[in-house]
Amino acid sequence: MAKRESAERGEARAASSSLGSQPRSRRSKAAESTGEVASQMSEAAQAAAKQAGKAARSLASEMGDQVLGMMDRQVGAGADLGSEVAEAVRAAGDRLEEAAPPLSALLQSAADWVDDWSDSVRSKSASELFDDAQDFVRRRPALVFGAAAAAGFLLYRLVSLPREEDFDDEAEADDTSEANAGSDEAAR
């Protein structure tokens, strides 16, 4: 009887342990599948972020290329304008050839300098011109600072000039005061 009871107890324990292990194995399976899903979602998010980063870099590169292309076209237009200015200065020098030969020679050399400058600008890209400007500023900061100060002073003087309306108001005030002075004399 003792053997039977111990055998029954052993069977009961085995049955209860198998029942208790089922929820644990289900929990562990659920945890594993949840972990796998989270891992897959993380990988998908990382892949999407990488793809978005590539697209953003590609877009930025494309926009940068378009801006550089536009700047290069503007550099070409500026060089063309420089050539036109050189031609105008050269024509002015030609007109002054007989009347003022030294001034004509000065204008001709200035036209040649402007023409050479426009040719050198035409042969460079916008980024090369920017690099040249940076080099110039590094080599001669005092000159650049002085030019900026002079330009600021000139701009201030241009902005603070009296307007034409101010002259009209002063003229009206002068006319009114002269008229009043004339009527005061007539009253005496």
HELIX and SHEET records of a PDB file:
HELIX    1   1 ALA A    2  ARG A   95  1                                  94    
HELIX    2   2 PRO A  101  ARG A  122  1                                  22    
HELIX    3   3 ALA A  126  ARG A  139  1                                  14    
HELIX    4   4 PRO A  141  VAL A  159  1                                  19    
HELIX    5   5 GLU A  164  ALA A  187  1                                  24    
END                                                                             
